[in-house]
């Protein structure tokens, strides 16, 4: 799917979450919204002539979203396997909040070398187990 750079994301998020079980939708919606806002606002500078492209796949164990923008790229301050703690925003700045959200919501967060494509993965199997544990405690 692709759409012109905009911050009106409700219908896009609804489509991206349509096949996700409702129990996981609020958390994943927050993460996807952050990623899409970053692509449209920071990547494409809200230029309506530029598009954001989203690819989505779901297997029995994992959901994957690949979000691409037409911007100049982004260099994250850390790799997806690193501790997101250093990315937390300071008291005087909100910068970094979105990246921290992505690392909290998704199991894998990875940018391509150009910084114009973001891959987000959520392990479905692990979430099911965690939710069962919470119910039984």
N, CA and C of each residue as an Amber inpcrd file, in Angstrom:
protein
   411
   0.8520000  -1.1580000   0.0000000   0.0000000   0.0000000   0.0000000
   0.8950000   1.2160000   0.0000000   0.4260000   2.2920000  -0.6060000
   1.1650000   3.5470000  -0.5680000   0.1760000   4.6860000  -0.4060000
   0.6590000   5.7810000   0.1790000  -0.1890000   6.9480000   0.3800000
   0.6660000   8.1980000   0.3570000   0.0310000   9.3200000  -0.0310000
   0.7270000  10.6070000  -0.0390000   1.0630000  10.9950000   1.3880000
   2.1540000  11.6970000   1.5730000   2.5880000  12.1060000   2.9070000
   1.5100000  12.9360000   3.5790000   0.9940000  12.4210000   4.6650000
  -0.0620000  13.0690000   5.4310000   0.0200000  12.5810000   6.8700000
  -0.5710000  13.3390000   7.7610000  -0.6670000  12.9020000   9.1570000
  -2.0550000  12.3440000   9.4530000  -2.9380000  12.3190000   8.4460000
  -4.2600000  11.7160000   8.6090000  -4.1050000  10.2140000   8.3700000
  -3.8350000   9.4840000   9.4370000  -3.4350000   8.0910000   9.3250000
  -4.4770000   7.0740000   9.7950000  -5.5990000   7.5310000  10.3320000
  -6.5860000   6.5850000  10.8870000  -7.0110000   5.5030000   9.8970000
  -7.4230000   5.8550000   8.6770000  -7.8460000   4.7750000   7.7630000
  -6.6960000   3.8540000   7.3590000  -5.5040000   4.3870000   7.2690000
  -4.3380000   3.5790000   6.9120000  -4.0260000   2.5950000   8.0380000
  -4.0350000   3.0950000   9.2730000  -3.7840000   2.2220000  10.4170000
  -4.8610000   1.1500000  10.5370000  -6.1160000   1.5200000  10.2850000
  -7.2020000   0.5330000  10.3350000  -6.9560000  -0.6030000   9.3500000
  -6.5130000  -0.2720000   8.1370000  -6.2100000  -1.3010000   7.1360000
  -5.0330000  -2.1730000   7.5700000  -3.9980000  -1.5540000   8.1120000
  -2.8100000  -2.3040000   8.5210000  -3.0720000  -3.2150000   9.7170000
  -4.0710000  -2.8880000  10.5060000  -4.3680000  -3.6730000  11.7080000
  -5.5380000  -4.6270000  11.5250000  -6.1440000  -4.6420000  10.3510000
  -7.3560000  -5.4310000  10.1230000  -7.1790000  -6.9150000  10.4360000
  -6.0120000  -7.4760000  10.1810000  -5.7870000  -8.9120000  10.4050000
  -5.0720000  -9.2060000  11.7220000  -4.8780000  -8.1850000  12.5270000
  -4.2120000  -8.3500000  13.8200000  -5.2750000  -8.5890000  14.8820000
  -5.1130000  -9.5940000  15.7460000  -6.0940000  -9.8100000  16.8150000
  -6.2760000  -8.5410000  17.6620000  -7.5040000  -8.2840000  18.0440000
  -7.8510000  -7.0240000  18.7200000  -7.0740000  -6.8040000  20.0130000
  -6.6720000  -7.8550000  20.6920000  -5.9410000  -7.7020000  21.9480000
  -4.5780000  -7.0370000  21.7270000  -3.9970000  -7.1750000  20.5500000
  -2.6800000  -6.6030000  20.2520000  -2.7600000  -5.2690000  19.5440000
  -3.9450000  -4.9080000  19.0350000  -4.0710000  -3.7260000  18.1910000
  -3.6660000  -2.4060000  18.8470000  -4.0370000  -2.1040000  20.0840000
  -3.6570000  -0.7900000  20.6460000  -2.1420000  -0.5560000  20.6790000
  -1.4010000  -1.5480000  21.1290000   0.0530000  -1.4100000  21.2180000
   0.6860000  -1.2910000  19.8290000   0.2770000  -2.1590000  18.9150000
   0.8450000  -2.1320000  17.5670000   0.4240000  -0.8550000  16.8380000
  -0.8000000  -0.3870000  17.0610000  -1.2610000   0.8650000  16.4490000
  -0.3560000   2.0200000  16.8700000  -0.0110000   2.0830000  18.1480000
   0.8740000   3.1390000  18.6360000   2.2130000   3.0990000  17.9150000
   2.8010000   1.9120000  17.8030000   4.0910000   1.7830000  17.1370000
   4.0230000   2.1140000  15.6550000   3.0100000   1.5940000  14.9680000
   2.8730000   1.8860000  13.5390000   2.5920000   3.3620000  13.2920000
   1.7740000   3.9620000  14.1370000   1.4850000   5.3900000  13.9830000
   2.7690000   6.2010000  14.1010000   3.5800000   5.8690000  15.0600000
   4.8560000   6.5760000  15.2410000   5.7440000   6.4170000  14.0170000
   5.8340000   5.2040000  13.4950000   6.6710000   4.9450000  12.3220000
   6.1400000   5.6770000  11.0840000   4.8340000   5.6820000  10.8950000
   4.2460000   6.3440000   9.7200000   4.3590000   7.8650000   9.8210000
   4.1670000   8.4040000  11.0070000   4.3390000   9.8570000  11.1990000
   5.7880000  10.2340000  10.8840000   6.7350000   9.4460000  11.3870000
   8.1470000   9.7390000  11.1120000   8.4450000   9.7070000   9.6190000
   7.9030000   8.7260000   8.9040000   8.1460000   8.6220000   7.4650000
   7.5560000   9.8150000   6.7160000   6.3190000  10.1810000   7.0440000
   5.6550000  11.2910000   6.3420000   6.2370000  12.6450000   6.7380000
   6.4420000  12.8420000   8.0300000   6.8640000  14.1520000   8.5340000
   8.3690000  14.3780000   8.3900000   9.1580000  13.4700000   8.9030000
  10.6090000  13.6550000   8.9000000  11.2460000  13.1770000   7.5900000
  10.7660000  12.0500000   7.0800000  11.3270000  11.5340000   5.8340000
  10.9040000  12.3510000   4.6260000   9.6030000  12.5000000   4.4570000
   9.0700000  13.1740000   3.2670000   8.7510000  14.6510000   3.4800000
   9.0220000  15.1740000   4.6600000   8.7810000  16.5930000   4.9650000
   7.3330000  17.0030000   4.6800000   6.3930000  16.0670000   4.8440000
   4.9660000  16.2760000   4.5660000   4.7030000  16.7970000   3.1550000
   5.5730000  16.4570000   2.2300000   5.4190000  16.8350000   0.8240000
   4.3910000  15.8860000   0.2010000   3.2020000  16.3970000  -0.1830000
   2.1580000  15.5110000  -0.7110000   2.5220000  14.8540000  -2.0410000
   3.5770000  15.3300000  -2.7040000   4.0010000  14.6830000  -3.9440000
   4.8670000  13.4440000  -3.6700000   5.2980000  13.2730000  -2.4160000
   6.0990000  12.1060000  -2.0270000   5.1880000  11.1050000  -1.3230000
   5.4770000   9.8270000  -1.5130000   4.6310000   8.7990000  -0.9080000
   5.3810000   8.0080000   0.1620000   4.5820000   7.4310000   1.0340000
   5.0520000   6.4600000   2.0230000   4.5240000   5.1150000   1.5360000
   5.3790000   4.1260000   1.4750000   4.9960000   2.7930000   1.0160000
   5.0850000   1.8400000   2.2050000   4.0370000   1.0300000   2.3860000
   4.0110000   0.0600000   3.4810000   3.7420000  -1.3230000   2.9110000
   4.6040000  -2.2590000   3.2490000   4.4070000  -3.6640000   2.9090000
   4.1240000  -4.3860000   4.2180000   3.1760000  -5.3030000   4.1950000
   2.7910000  -6.0190000   5.4000000   2.7060000  -7.5010000   5.1010000
   3.2670000  -8.3040000   6.0050000   3.1150000  -9.7530000   5.8770000
   2.8510000 -10.3340000   7.2570000   2.0930000 -11.4110000   7.2570000
   1.7790000 -12.0770000   8.5180000   1.9170000 -13.5800000   8.3010000
   2.5980000 -14.2170000   9.2350000   2.6980000 -15.6720000   9.2460000
   2.1030000 -16.1310000  10.5710000   2.1250000 -17.4070000  10.8160000
   1.5410000 -17.8680000  12.0820000   2.3750000 -17.4320000  13.2850000
   3.6520000 -17.0890000  13.0540000   4.5310000 -16.7210000  14.1560000
   4.9330000 -15.2480000  14.2060000   4.7450000 -14.5090000  13.0960000
   5.3150000 -13.1670000  13.0520000   4.5340000 -12.2370000  12.1210000
   4.4540000 -10.9880000  12.5220000   3.9200000  -9.9120000  11.6790000
   5.0930000  -8.9980000  11.3220000   5.1620000  -8.6000000  10.0600000
   6.2400000  -7.7380000   9.5980000   5.6690000  -6.5870000   8.7860000
   6.1540000  -5.3890000   9.0690000   5.7980000  -4.1830000   8.3160000
   7.0910000  -3.5800000   7.8000000   7.1240000  -3.2280000   6.5200000
   8.2580000  -2.5230000   5.9340000   7.7320000  -1.1770000   5.4610000
   8.2740000  -0.1160000   6.0290000   7.8120000   1.2450000   5.7550000
   8.9400000   1.9970000   5.0680000   8.6490000   2.5320000   3.8760000
   9.6540000   3.2530000   3.0870000   9.1750000   4.6690000   2.8170000
  10.1150000   5.5990000   2.8370000   9.7850000   6.9770000   2.4760000
  10.7340000   7.4480000   1.3810000  10.4620000   8.6310000   0.8460000
  11.2610000   9.1830000  -0.2550000  12.2040000  10.2720000   0.2320000
  12.5350000  10.2420000   1.5000000  13.3850000  11.2740000   2.0870000
  14.8620000  11.0300000   1.8500000  15.6790000  11.8060000   2.5570000
  17.1320000  11.7310000   2.4150000  17.7570000  10.6870000   3.3210000
  16.9820000  10.1190000   4.2210000  17.4930000   9.0600000   5.0770000
  17.6480000   9.4800000   6.5200000  17.8290000   8.4820000   7.3490000
  17.9010000   8.6640000   8.7970000  18.9680000   7.7220000   9.3280000
  19.7870000   8.2160000  10.2250000  20.8120000   7.3850000  10.8550000
  20.4660000   7.2210000  12.3290000  19.8950000   6.0730000  12.7080000
  19.5520000   5.8650000  14.1160000  20.8030000   5.8750000  14.9790000
  20.6420000   6.3020000  16.2330000  21.7830000   6.3920000  17.1540000
  22.2190000   5.0400000  17.6690000  21.4090000   4.0110000  17.4670000
  21.8230000   2.6840000  17.9210000  21.2040000   1.6260000  17.0280000
  21.7140000   0.4310000  17.1120000  21.1910000  -0.6820000  16.3410000
  20.0050000  -1.2940000  17.0700000  19.1990000  -2.0450000  16.3470000
  17.9780000  -2.6020000  16.9170000  18.2510000  -3.6190000  18.0210000
  19.4190000  -4.2350000  18.0400000  19.7130000  -5.2200000  19.0740000
  20.2550000  -4.5660000  20.3490000  20.5090000  -3.2700000  20.2870000
  21.0640000  -2.5650000  21.4490000  19.9620000  -2.1900000  22.4320000
  20.3690000  -1.8690000  23.6180000  19.4620000  -1.4240000  24.6670000
  18.8780000  -0.0610000  24.2820000  17.5260000   0.0980000  24.2560000
  16.9440000   1.3750000  23.8690000  17.0760000   2.4520000  24.9460000
  17.5620000   2.1160000  26.1170000  17.6800000   3.0840000  27.2190000
  18.4110000   4.3710000  26.8320000  19.5500000   4.3090000  26.1090000
  20.2410000   5.5500000  25.7400000  19.4340000   6.4510000  24.8030000
  18.3900000   5.8890000  24.1700000  17.5800000   6.6860000  23.2450000
  16.4550000   7.4360000  23.9420000  16.2440000   7.1720000  25.2160000
  15.1620000   7.8620000  25.9170000  15.3580000   9.3720000  25.8360000
  14.2630000  10.1060000  25.6250000  14.4010000  11.5620000  25.5310000
  14.8330000  12.1580000  26.8680000  15.5710000  13.2350000  26.7730000
  15.9770000  13.9220000  27.9940000  14.8070000  14.7510000  28.5050000
  14.9380000  15.2960000  29.6880000  13.8640000  16.0980000  30.2750000
  13.5580000  17.3340000  29.4520000  14.5550000  17.8940000  28.7840000
  14.3450000  19.1240000  28.0250000  14.0000000  18.8860000  26.5560000
  13.9860000  17.6430000  26.1160000  13.7370000  17.3620000  24.7010000
  12.8680000  16.1270000  24.5310000  12.0070000  16.1610000  23.5370000
  11.1920000  14.9970000  23.1980000  11.8600000  14.1520000  22.1170000
  12.9730000  14.6170000  21.5480000  13.6510000  13.8630000  20.4950000
  14.0230000  12.4770000  20.9960000  13.7480000  11.4840000  20.1870000
  14.0810000  10.1150000  20.5520000  12.9140000   9.3330000  21.1120000
  11.8350000  10.0090000  21.4480000  10.6730000   9.3330000  22.0250000
  10.1150000   8.2780000  21.0730000  10.0070000   8.6270000  19.7870000
   9.4380000   7.7080000  18.8080000  10.2570000   6.4510000  18.6220000
  11.5640000   6.5960000  18.5850000  12.4310000   5.4300000  18.4250000
  12.3150000   4.5210000  19.6370000  12.2280000   5.1180000  20.7920000
  12.0730000   4.3360000  22.0180000  10.7450000   3.5610000  21.9880000
   9.6780000   4.2010000  21.5140000   8.3830000   3.5250000  21.3870000
   8.5040000   2.3340000  20.4500000   9.1630000   2.5290000  19.3100000
   9.3110000   1.4250000  18.3500000  10.0090000   0.2330000  18.9930000
  11.0610000   0.4850000  19.7570000  11.8000000  -0.6070000  20.3970000
  10.9900000  -1.2630000  21.5150000  10.0770000  -0.5270000  22.1100000
   9.2380000  -1.1090000  23.1510000   8.1140000  -1.9590000  22.5670000
   7.5690000  -1.5520000  21.4330000   6.4190000  -2.2360000  20.8330000
   6.8350000  -3.4450000  20.0050000   7.8920000  -3.3060000  19.2140000
   8.2580000  -4.3580000  18.2630000   9.4620000  -5.1570000  18.7560000
   9.5090000  -6.4100000  18.3200000  10.6060000  -7.2910000  18.7050000
  11.8690000  -7.0180000  17.9050000  11.6970000  -6.5590000  16.6710000
  12.8390000  -6.1890000  15.8370000  12.5500000  -4.8670000  15.1560000
  13.5390000  -3.9770000  15.1820000  13.4640000  -2.6650000  14.5490000
  14.7540000  -2.4980000  13.7640000  14.6380000  -2.3420000  12.4360000
  15.8450000  -2.2670000  11.6170000  15.6500000  -1.2960000  10.4550000
  16.6050000  -0.3730000  10.2970000  16.6140000   0.5460000   9.1570000
  17.5960000   0.0250000   8.1240000  17.2950000   0.2850000   6.8310000
  18.2700000  -0.0470000   5.7970000  19.4380000   0.9290000   5.8810000
  20.4890000   0.6890000   5.1070000  21.7000000   1.5200000   5.1860000
  21.4380000   2.9650000   4.7830000  20.4920000   3.1980000   3.8800000
  20.1850000   4.5600000   3.4550000  19.3100000   5.2900000   4.4770000
  18.6780000   4.5480000   5.3710000  17.8070000   5.1530000   6.3790000
  16.4620000   5.5880000   5.8280000  16.0580000   4.9950000   4.7170000
  14.7710000   5.3390000   4.1070000  13.7560000   4.2130000   4.2030000
  14.1490000   3.1080000   4.8000000  13.2470000   1.9690000   4.9310000
  13.3960000   1.3670000   6.3250000  12.2610000   1.1460000   6.9570000
  12.2090000   0.6140000   8.3160000  11.4720000  -0.7120000   8.3040000
  12.0770000  -1.7300000   8.9110000  11.4300000  -3.0420000   9.0500000
  11.0720000  -3.2340000  10.5180000   9.8030000  -3.5070000  10.7700000
   9.2990000  -3.7430000  12.1210000   8.7310000  -5.1530000  12.1850000
   9.1200000  -5.9200000  13.1980000   8.6340000  -7.2850000  13.3500000
   8.0770000  -7.4770000  14.7510000   6.9870000  -8.2080000  14.8200000
   6.3690000  -8.5480000  16.0930000   6.1610000 -10.0550000  16.1070000
   6.7270000 -10.7240000  17.1000000   6.5820000 -12.1680000  17.2330000
   5.1980000 -12.4720000  17.7990000   4.3720000 -13.0940000  17.0220000
   3.0050000 -13.4110000  17.4360000   2.9890000 -14.5390000  18.4480000
   3.7870000 -15.5580000  18.2100000   3.8020000 -16.7320000  19.0780000
   4.1720000 -16.3490000  20.5090000   5.2030000 -15.5370000  20.6830000
   5.6310000 -15.1120000  22.0080000   4.5850000 -14.2870000  22.7220000
   3.8450000 -13.4840000  21.9970000   2.8070000 -12.6540000  22.6160000
   1.7010000 -13.5260000  23.1650000   1.3180000 -14.5430000  22.4250000
   0.2590000 -15.4310000  22.8910000   0.6370000 -16.0680000  24.2210000
   1.8720000 -16.5490000  24.3070000   2.3290000 -17.1720000  25.5510000
   2.3190000 -16.1840000  26.7080000   2.8030000 -14.9690000  26.4590000
   2.8460000 -13.9580000  27.5150000   1.4470000 -13.6370000  28.0150000
   0.4890000 -13.5450000  27.1050000  -0.8660000 -13.1990000  27.5180000
  -1.4960000 -14.3360000  28.3060000  -1.2180000 -15.5890000  27.9450000
  -1.7410000 -16.7100000  28.7290000  -1.1810000 -16.6790000  30.1380000
   0.1130000 -16.3960000  30.2740000   0.7270000 -16.3200000  31.5980000
   0.0560000 -15.2450000  32.4410000  -0.2140000 -14.1020000  31.8460000
  -0.8500000 -13.0120000  32.5890000  -2.2360000 -13.4190000  33.0720000
  -2.9790000 -14.1540000  32.2340000  -4.3320000 -14.5740000  32.6060000
  -4.3250000 -15.5520000  33.7670000  -3.3060000 -16.4150000  33.8360000
  -3.2710000 -17.4420000  34.8570000  -2.6400000 -16.9950000  36.1630000
  -2.0390000 -15.8440000  36.2000000  -1.4010000 -15.3730000  37.4400000
  -2.3670000 -14.6910000  38.3460000
